[in-house]
């Protein structure tokens, strides 16, 4: 069933809680968007169920900008073409060693390797208590809850109208921003419990609405905290905005691709 939705933009976040990057196309696999949140910093001061340093604790993490050294290799699995040619579509291999190496542009304008101990010292500045940080690398996206997050541009616009000031969509740190024109805000909620085809190959199951936290109250360019953003979403929408998805069929999606319900 046609929904009238298209992909407005695609994003991935190479290092958990650091700045994201917009993509023209992305491989969406069972474990999430390729290259999304493939690095994180484990923090001894974090709770056991969520052991990572994040911008809720270190707001300046948002100001660090990761960049893959070989973006063409970090774009998709190394054997994607061959895997897709084998019916009904073989699960592609993980990245080769070195494919996902990256550097980080710091807020001060310097560049450090993701594994440089100096970066850990930068991230510890201003934290209270003992935070022993360890870099971890994963072939699956180290997302908070589900492999893929999705929100409509109309939902962001509705929240903006309710707040009475401009809201940068990047606050919501979604993988897929949908254009639901001419629909209204929170239209994606109606897909919970349903399946969507995104582009020619990808199929996702929409599992649940996305419960929000302090992150949406942080300015993505400055890290400044405005509690009114989360407060308004909590008061007006039970602290939900956007949806979480699980991937049922892998493939490449691109900006402008159609999105349709398949059940």
N, C-alpha and C positions, 0 to 999 in steps of 0.2 A: 504494500500500500504506500503510495507516494505521500511524503510528509511535506514537501515543499522546502525542506531544509537543505542547506549546503554547508560545506566547511568554510568558515570565515577565515580561520587561521589555525596553524599547527605549532605546537611548542613542545620543547623538551628541556629538562633541567639537569645537565650533566652531573652536577654535584648537589646533593640534597641541601635545600635551603639557600643555595646561591642563586644568582640571576639565571634566567632562562634564555633560550635562543629560539627565534622564530624560524620555521622550516618551510620550504616550498612543498616538500613531500616527506613522508616518513614511513618506515617499515613498522607495522604494528603486529607484534607477535604475542604469543600466549602469555609471556611474562611482562608485556608492556611495550611502550615505544622504544625502539632500538636506540641505545645511548642515553635513555632517560634515567636520571638518578642512579647512574652506575657507580658513583662514588658517594661516600658519606663518611662522617667522622664520628666514630663511636666515642661516647662520653661516659666516664665512670660515674658522673654525678646524675646521669639521666635515670629514669625509672626503667626497670627490667624489661617491661613489655615494649618500650620504645627507647632503645639505648643510644639514640643519636643526638648530637648537637644540632639544634635547629634555630631558626630566626626568632622563635618565641622566646628563647633564652638569650641568644646573641643576635640582636637585630641587625648589626652591621654585616652579617653574612650575606644579606641581600645585595650589598654593594660590591661583592666580589664576582667577577665575570669570567667563568671558565670558557676555554676555547680548545677544541680538539686540534692536535698538531697535524693530523691527516684527515681533514673533514670528509674527504671522499671515501675513506675506508671506514669512518665512523658513521656513515649514512645508512648502511644496511649490512646484513650478514654477508660474509665473503663468498658464499656459494649460493646466493639467493636465486639467481637465474636458473642454475642447474636443478636446484631443489624444487622450484615451481614447475619445472618441465616434467617431473615424474608424477604421474597421476596417483592419487587425487591431490597431490601437493605434499612433498616431504617437508618435515620440519627442518628449517635451515640450521646450519652450525653456528656455534658461538663465535665471537670475534677471535681473530688470531692475536698472539702476543704482540703488543705494541700498537694495535689498531686504535685503541681507545686512550692512548696517552694524551694528556692535556696539560696546558699551562693555565694559570689564573692571573688575570689582570686585577691588581689590588686597588682599593680605594685611593691609595696614594699615587697611583699611576705606574707602579712597578709591575714586573712580571715574574712569577715564581712557578716552579714545577709543582704539580699537585702533591708530590711526595716529598717536597722540601720541608725539613723540620721548621724552617722559619715561618712557614704558613701556619703551622699549628700554634706557634707562639703568637702570631698576629690574632688568631681566632680566640685565644685565651684572654686577650687584653680586655679588662673591664668586667670579667666574670667574677662572681662572688663564690667563695669556697674553692674546693679542690676539683678541678676538671682535668683529668688525664685523657687526652684525646689520641685516638688511633685511627689512621686512615684505613678504610676498607674498600674493596673493589668487588663488584658483583656483576654477573652476567644477566641477572634479572633486575628489573627496576625496583629500587628500594623505596617504594611508595608507602604512604601511610597505611592505606587499607586495601585498595584494589589496583589492578594493573593500569587502568585508563580512567582519567577523569574528563568530564565533558560539561560544558556550561554554554548557554546561549547568550549571544550579544544582547538580546532583548531582556534577559534577566538582569544583566549588568546595568542596562539603561533604566530598568524599573527601579533597581536599588538606588541608582544615582538620583532619580527623581524623588524618591522617598527621603533621601538624605538632604537634597537641596544643594548639592555641590558635585563637581566632577569626580568620578570614580574611575581610576585606571583599571582596565580589565585584568591587567597582570597581577593585581592583588589576589585573584582567585586561583592562580597557578594551575590552570587546566591544561591538559594536553590538546584538547580539541575545543575550539570556540565555534559554535554553530551560528549561522545566520538563519533565523526562523521567519524572516520577512514573508508575509505580513503579520505574523503572529505576535502575541504579546509576551510579557515576561513569564518565566517559570513554565513555559510550554513543554520543556523537556521532562518535567515531572510525570507527564501522562505516559511516558514510555517505561516507567519502572515495572519490571516483570515481563517486559517484551524483548524481542530481538530486533536489531537494526542492521541493515547492510550499509556499510560506509564505503563509497567507491565501488570498484568492480569486484573485489575479492573479500574484503574484511567483513566479518559478522561479529557483533558483540551482543552480549546479554546485559541489559540495563538492570542492575541489581538493587540499587537503593539510592535515595537522595543523599547528598553530600553534607554531613554535619560540619559546621564551620567553627574555627577557633580564632585566636588572636591574630593569626597570619593575615587575614583580610583587612585588619586594622593597620597594617604596616605599609607605608609608602614604598613602592619598589625601587624608587630612585634615591631616597634619602634614609630609609629605614625608620623614619619617624612614626610614632605610634599615635593613632587617633582612635580611642576606644569607641567613639560614636558609631563607627562603621559596623563593628560586630554587634554592638548594642541594638542598632536599628534592625539588622537582619534577625537577631534573636527575638525582638519584640514583634516583628511583623511577619516573620516566616519561620518561627520556631528554630532559628539558627541554621536553617538549611538553605543551600543554593547550589544548583548544579546536581549532577548525578555521577555515580560510580559504575563502571562497566567491567565485565570479564570478557576476554577475547575467545571466541569460538572458532573462528577461521582467520588465518593470518594473511597478510598481504600489504601492499603499498597503497597509501592514501595520499591525496594531494589537495592543496587549497582549491576550493571551488567544486570538489566532488559532491555528488548528491548523497543524501542520507534518506533511507526509506525503511519503513517497518516491514518485516518479512513474516510476521505471524498475526 
